[in-house]
Amino acid sequence: MALDLKETKVMGEGVWIKYDDDVSFKIRYLSPKAGRKLRKPLVKTKWRASEKVEEVNEQLFDDALIDYMVIDWKGIEFGGKKAECTLENKKKLTELFSDVAVFILESAKDHASFIEQKEATALKNSKSSSNSS
């Protein structure tokens, strides 16, 4: 498979990825560059014994990551009511269900799933445009 550096638009828009029969997440691709950009403002540099040490507020970094990666969701409820996709609810979800947190992170880093979704969407759009002609 060739890597096309121009084919990155879908990466920022996110793609819907099915977690199970009832739950789906719209996930944005987490590139190394995006990860560094999220991390940079959370790094504090200190000197210890003439050595430069970087400290990162891990909780704020985790919050920034989950907020960046999850754009929207379907099938998430809290207390029997549909949950809005807010930062607070994203944090609550990933704190309560570590398997969901792992799924989101792995999905956001899986470049191939974004390419497959882009190709599937392009195919679907070409079929619907040819059917409407």
PyMOL commands that set and color helices and strands:
alter all, ss='L'
color gray80, all
select helices_A, chain A and resi 9-13+32-42+58-69+87-96+98-109+111-131
alter helices_A, ss='H'
color red, helices_A
select strands_A, chain A and resi 15-18+24-27+43-48+51-56+70-74+77-78+81-82
alter strands_A, ss='S'
color yellow, strands_A
deselect
rebuild
show_as cartoon
